[in-house]
């Protein structure tokens, strides 16, 4: 049970830009960037900043 919680927290942090930007018009592009380049810190930061900007 503990391993599942750790994995859920890690995935939640990894997809935080997607979760935050879920109400934006270009959520698909944010999700794709987050999925494909989120493993690099720079890709994750770019997706996070993009999710926080206004449409």
Secondary structure, DSSP 4 states (H G I P E B T S, - for coil): -HHHHHHHHHHHHHTHHHHHGGGSTTHHHHHHHHHHHTTSHHHHHHHHHHHHS--
